[in-house]
Amino acid sequence: MKVQILGSGCPKCRLLEQHAREAIAELGIAADIEKVTDIDAIMGMGVMMTPALAVDGQVKSMGRVLTKDQIVPYLQGKK
């Protein structure tokens, strides 16, 4: 599984990454976390507001910091 955190590296982006790491650890799944900071790459994924979360190339959330509990269903494929 590939989890991408899209954003400039601001505090909200770092917090989203932390929550994603916590969700991955809680589920005990194997996932690679990639930070995408290139604005052209971010816009190429259709993201206009950061931070954003993508799972396996699919944007799941943008413009807000999800909690660990909000991220878990995305990692489980339920959303």
N, C-alpha and C positions, 0 to 999 in steps of 0.2 A: 504494500500500500504506500502511496505517495501523498503526503500532506504538505500543502504549500501555504505559507503565510505571505500574503501580498501586502506590501507597504514600504514606506521609506525607512523604517527602523525606529520610528517614534516610540514613546513609552506605551502607547496603546497597542502597537504592533508587537512589542516585546511581551506585553501581558497576554495577548492572544496566543503567542507562541508558547508561553509558559502553561496556559490552560490546555492547549493542545497536547503538550508533552505529558501533563498530568492525566488527561483522558486516555492517552495511549498506554501509559503505565498502568492505569487502573484496569484497563481491558486486557492487558498482557499480550498485546498484538505487536507484530513486527511492522514497523512503519518508518519510512524515511521522511524527515522534515526538511523542507527546502524553503529558504527565505528568498523571496523574489522582490528585489528593490528597484529593478529597472522599470522606469515609468512606461516605456514602450511595450515591454512584455506584459505589464499589469493591464494596460489599456487594451492590448491584444487579446486578453482573456475576457474583455467586456466589463472590466471593473472600473467604475468611475469614482468610488469612494473607498478609502482604506480606513482601517485594516480590513482585509478580506481573507477568507479561508476557502481553500480548494482541496478536494479530496479526489485523487486519481484524475486530475485535470478538469473536474467539474466544480465550478464556483458554487459554494453552499451558502455563503454569507458575505455581505459587504457593508462597510460603514459602521460596524459595531463590534464591540469586544464580547464574544460569546464566553459564557462560563464553561467550566469543565463539563458540567452536567448537560449543557446545551450541545456540546461538541460530540458527546458519546453516541447519540443516535446517528449522526452523520458517519461516524467511523464504523458503526454496525450495519450501515446500509439501509437504515430505516427511514431516512429522509432524503 
